[in-house]
Amino acid sequence: MNLINQWWVWAAGGFLLAILEMVLPGYILLGFGIGAGVVAMVLLLADIAGTTPASMPVLILLFAVASLVAWYLLQRLFARDPKQVKTFEKDINDN
């Protein structure tokens, strides 16, 4: 039994990465977590259908592509507008 072909391993990894994103924010780990969730869903659907899961290189490629797409969408969704300038009204050293 190869653990990389188990859907629950990918789901647990995605959940762990999503939790780590809350501790270390930056929208990087969440993209990897979403990618692991996509692979977990594909493996779960293959398990329900009774088909053999994909090979390890295909799973890694699916994980990489899903993570890249998720990261790009998160950057587009949550990124600050580049035209928006951050201004400060009060200096931290002023009383």
Secondary structure as GFF3:
##gff-version 3
##sequence-region A 1 95
A	DSSP	three_ten_helix	3	5	.	.	.	ID=ss1
A	DSSP	alpha_helix	7	23	.	.	.	ID=ss2
A	DSSP	alpha_helix	29	49	.	.	.	ID=ss3
A	DSSP	alpha_helix	56	78	.	.	.	ID=ss4
###
